Amino acid sequence: MQEMPWVISVDDHVVEPPHVWQRWLPASLRERGPHVVQDTCETSFAPGSNVAMYKKGGPGPLVDWWIYEDLQKPTPQVMACAGFPPEALTLAPIAFDAMRPGCHDPRARLADMDLNRTERSLCFPSFPRFAGQAFCEAKDKPLALACVRAYNDWMIEEWCGDSGGRLIPLCLIPLWDPALAAAEIRRNAARGCRAVAFTELPANLGLPSIHDAKGHWDPFLAACDETGTVVCMHIGSGSKFLTTSGDAPQGVGIALTNLNATMSMADWLLSGVLARFPLLKIAFSESQVGWMPFLLERVDTLFVKSKAWAGLDPRMTELPSSYVKGRVFGCFFDDMIGVDLRHRIGIEQLVFETDYPHQDSTWPHTDRTVAQIAKRVPANELEMLVRTNAIAMLDLDPKDLRPTRPNR
C-alpha cells in the first residue's frame, strides 16, 4: 500500500492571540492599537441577505471583541472551527476559550499539524483580514503602519520563530503606500520572509489597479521581484464577493469564490506586470484551480486575435500563458477536476493547502484528500502537488521537517 506523503500547506490561517499588538507595538501606542475586550454579542442578518451583523453589548453570549479605532469585531466561529462537527458550524462569534488552541497558539498548532500529517504551514491573518485591509482603512496611518510592522514582528519572531521552519512567515504591507510597502518587504526578506499577503483586486479597496499607467505599485513589485517574495492573494482579499442576487443563499457566493481570482489572474496576465518584473511570483490562495486551463487558453486567444486593439502593454511580446511557468501558482485542496487537468495548467504550478482552522478545512483528515489525489496521479506527481512544488514556490529548505516521532 502506498504511503501518503506529508503535506506543505500554503494556505492556512492564524487567529491572532489577544496579546499581539499589546506586546509588539511600542508601549506608547498600545492603548490605541488593536486589543481585545469581552462583551455580549447579538448576531443578526441584514434584511433580505445572508450577511451576518454583530452588535456589541446586545443580547447574546459573552464573546471576545477586537477593538481598533471605530472597528468592533468578533471572530465568527466558522473562521475558528477546527474540531467542530459540520452540523455545529455557525456565523455566530466564538470566544478564544472556546476555540481549539491550535487556532492561536503556535505550539498547539504544531501538534495539530502532526495529527494531520502537515509538515509545514503558511498562515494568512484573521483580524486584519486576508491582506491587512483593516489597517488600510484606518484613519491614523502612522499608527496603522506601526500595527503592520508589529504584526510582522510577531509573525516572524513569535508565531514562526520556534517552529524549526515548519511555520512559514507571511507578512503584511501598508497597502496605502507602495514605497513604505517596498521597505517592509525588504525588512522582512532580510529576516527570511518570502511571502506577502496582497489584495486580489486593489480597485475594490479604492486603490489603483495593477494597470495604473503611472506604475503606482512598481516600488512594491520591484521589491518583491528583487527579494523573491511571493505575492499571495487570498480569495476575499478584494473585500467583495460576487454573488447572483441580494437574496441568494450564502452558499451561492461560496460556490463562486473563484470568480475574483479569475478576474485577478486575467489582470496579472494581461497587465504587462509579469513582463516588466521577470522574477516576480504570484499565488492565488484558496481559489482552487480547475478554472485555470480555460482562462489561460482565453487570454492567449485574445492576445493573438485582439492585440492590435485590446489596449495591452506593448512590452508583452509573448503569449500571456508563457509567463505562468515557475511564476503563477494556483492553490487547491479539494479540486479533483483541477488535478485531472494538471498538465493543461503545468503541474509545477499547483500547490496544496489545508485551510486550517476554517470551515472548508480538510483537517484532521487531509490524508483522505491526498489519497483521492493519489488515485489519479503517479507517486512522483503526488509528491510534487502536495509538497515539493510549495518548496520551489517559496524557496524553502528542501530537507524533511517532519517530526521525528509523528503521531500518525
N, C-alpha and C positions, 0 to 999 in steps of 0.2 A: 504493500500500500504506500502511495506517495506521501511523504511528509510535507505538510503545508509550511511554506516559509513564514517567518515573522514579517510584519509589515512596517513600512515607514509611512506615517500619515502626514500629509502636507496640509491638512485642514482639520484641526480640532479647535476647541475654544476653552478659554480660561475665564472663569467668573472672578474678577479681581477681588481679593480679600479686602475687608474694610480698611486695613491699615495702609494701603498702597501710597496714597498721596499724603497721608498724615505722617508717614515715615520718610518718604523720599523727596518731598518738597522741602525747600528751605523753610526753616522754622517760622520766618516772618510771613509766609504765605499760607501756612497750613489751615488757619482758621477760615480762609476764603476758598481753599481748594476743595475738591470732591471729598465728602465724608458721609458716613452712614449714621442714620438715626432710626429708632424704632417708632412705629405708629401703626394705627389700624389702616385698613385699605378696603374701600368699596370698589368692586370690579363691575363695570357695566359695558354695554356695547353701543356704539354710535347708532342712532336711528337709521334703519334701512341698510346697515352694513354689518360686517363681522369684525370690525376693528375694536379691540379692547381698549377701554379707558379706565384709568385708575385715579381714585380720589383719596388723597391723603387725609386721614382723620375721619373718613366716612365709616359707616357701619360695616364691620367685617373683621377678619383676623388680624392679629398683630404680626407685622412683617418688617423687613429691613428696607429702608428707603435711602437711595443715593440723593444727596443734596449738593447742587453746584449752581451758583448764580440763581437763575429763575427755574432751573430744572429740578423737578422732583420725580424720581424714577425708581420703581421697584424692579425686581428681576422676575419675569414671567417663568412659571415652573417649567414650561417646555424648553427653556434655554438652560435648564439645570436639572434635567430629569433622569440622569443616569440612575439606574436601579429601580425606577418606577415601571410598573406594567403598562402597556399601551392604553388600557381602559382607564387608567388613573391620570392620564395626561390632561393638562388644563392650561388655559391662558392666565388663570389667576396667579398672583405672585407667590413666591416662596421665600422663606427666611433662610438665612445662612445655616442655622442649626438644623434645618430640615433637609438640607442638601447632602448628597454624598460628599465626603471630604475631598475626594479627588477633583471636584469641580474647582476648588480654590486653593488647595494645599499641594505643593509640589511633591512632597514625599508620598502622600496618598495617591497622587496622580501616577507616579511611577509604579506603585503597587497595582493600580487599576490597569495600567499598560501591560504589566506582567500577566495579569489574568486574561488579557485579550490577545496576547502574543503580538503586542505592538512594540517594536524595537525603539522607534523614535517618533517624536510628535512635534509639529509646528502649530502654535495656537494663536487664533485671532482673538481680539478683545471683545468684551461684552458691554460694560457700562459706557465706554466712549463710542460705541458702535463699531462696525467692522472696519472702517477706515479712519476712525478718530473724528467723526463728524461733530460730536458734542463739543470738541474744542474749537473746531472751525466756526461753529455757530455762536460761540461765547462772545460776550461784549468786551471783556478785558483781555486783549490779545497778549500783553506781556505775561499775565497770569496763565493764559492758555498755553503759551509757549513753554513756560516752566512746568506745566502739567504734562505736556507731551514728553519733555525731557525726563521728568520724574518717572513716567510710565516706562520709558525705555531703559532707564537705570534699573528699575525694579525687574523688568523683563529679563535683562541680560544678567544682572548680578544675583538676583534672588530667585526668580522663577526657574531660570535655566542654570544658574551658577553651580549648584552642587549635583547636577544630574549626570555628570560624566559624558555630556554630549547627547544624551537621549532626549532632552527637551531643547528644541531648536528655536532660537530667538527670532521674533518677528517684530520689527519696530514700527512706530507711528511717525508721521511727519506733520509739521504745521501746514496744513493744506492751503492756507490763505496766503502763503509767501514762498514761492519756489526757491528763492535764494536761501532763506532760512531752512527750507526742506533739504536743499543740497548739503548745507553744512551739517544737518542732523544725520543724513545718510553717511557722510564721511566720518563723523564722530563715532557712529555705531559700527561701521565697517572696520574701523581700526580696532574694535573690540571683538571682531569675529562675526558680527551680524551680517547676513547676506540675503535678507528678505525684508520687504517693506509692504505694509498694507496701503492700498491706494483705492480710489473710488472707480468703479466701472464706468460711470457716466458723470464726469465732473460738472457738466452743464446742469444736471439735476440739482446740484448743490449751489447753483448760482455762480459757478466758477467758469473760467474759459475752458473750452473743449481742447482736446489734443490737436484739433485742426487749426488752432489760433494762428492767424497769419503773422503775428509778431513773435511767435515762439515762446509764449508765456511759460510753458513747462520746461523749456530747454535746460535751465540750470539744474533742475531736479533730475531730468532724464540723463543729462551728461554725467552727473554724479553716480547714478545707478549704472550707466554704461562703463564708467571708469572703475568702479569698485566691484563689479559683478553682482550687484544687488538685484534680486529678482523682484519685479513689480507684481504683487499678488492682489488680485481683485476678486473679492468675495461677492456672491450674489447678495443683493440688498445693500451693497456699499454705495449704490447710487441713491439710496434713501427712498426710492419709489419702486413699487412692484406693479407690473402691468396686470390687469385683470379685465374681464369682459364687461362687467357692469357693477354698479354700486351694491346691488343686492345679490351678486353671485356668492355662493359659499366660499369660505376661505380656501377650501381645497382646490378651487379653480385657479386661484392665484398661485398656490403652491405647485400645482401641476405645470404652470407656465414660467417658473422661476428662471429657466434658461434663456428666456427672451432678452432680458437685459444683457446677459453675457453674449448672446448672439449679436446684438447691436454693438456692444463694446468691441468684440473681436473684429467686426466689419470696420469700425473706426480705426483700430490699430493697423489692420492690414491695408487700408486704403488711404491712410493719412500721410504716408511717407516717413513717419517717425522711425520705423524699423530700418529704412534705407539710410536715414541720417545718423542713426546710432547703431552701428553694425554689431555691437556686442550685447545690446540690450536684450534681456529676457523678460517675458511676461507670463503670468499664470492665471487661469480662470478657475477660481475655487468654488467647489460645490455646484458647479454648473452642469455636471455630467458632460458626456462627450459625443453621444450618438448623433447630435445635430451637426457636428463639425464637418463631415465629408461634404454635405450639401453646400454649406457656406463656402468652403474652400473652392469647390467647383464653380459656384456662382460668382465669386469675386474674380476668379481667373477669366471666366467668360466675359464679364463686364470689362475687364482690363483689355481684352483682345478686341472686343466689338465696339466699345464705347469710350476708349481712352481719349479720343480726339475732342470729345465734348463733355466728358463727365467731371471735369474740374480737378483731376488728380494731380498730385505733386509731380512735376516733371522729373524729379530726382528718382522717382520709382521707374526703374528701367527693366525690372524683371517681373514675372508673374507674381501676384501677391502671395500665392501659396509657397513661393520659393523662400520666403522669409520665415517660414514656420520651423524648418528643421533646426533643432538644437536651441530654439528661442521662444516658441509659443507652445505653452503646455496646457492641457486640459486635465482637470482633476475630477475623479469619479469614485463612487463606492458601490453603486447599485445600478449598473447600466450595462446589461449584457448585450444590448444592441451595439453599444459603443465598443465593447470587447470584440464582438464579431467583425466590426468594421475597422479594427485597429490598424490594419495595413493601408487602408484608404486615408487615414489621418497621418500615419507614421507612428509605429508602436513606441518609438523612443520618446514621443511627446505626451504620453499618457502616464499620469501619476495617481497614486491611490490615497484615499482618506477614510477616516472612520467617523468623523463629525461628533466625537465625544465632547460634551455631555448632552447634545441636543436631541430633539425628538426623532430625528431621522437616523440617529447613530446606529451602527451595526454592533456596537459594544453591548455585551461582552462576548458576542458570538460572531466576531468578524471572520473567524476561521471558516464559518459556514459559507460566507460570501466568497472567500478565497477558494474554497472547494468548488463552488459553482464555476468560478473563472477557470480553475484547473481542468474542468471537464471540456473546456473549449480551446485551450491553448497548450502547447508543449511546456515542459518544465522550465526551460531556459527563458521562455517568454513570460511565464508566470513570475519568475524572479525579477524580471525587468519591470513588469507592471506594478508590482506591489512593493518593490524595494529599490533596485539599482537605478531606475530612471530618476527617482527622487534624489538619490545621491549625486547624479550628474547635474540635475537642475540646480540644486542648492550648493554644489561644490563641497559636499560633505566628506569627511574622512570615511573611506570605504571599509574600514575594519568592522568586524561584527561586534555590536554593542549590546547584544542580548545579555541578560543577567546570567551569571554562571550557574545558578540553580533556579531555572524558570519554574513557575508554579504549575505550568501545564506543559 
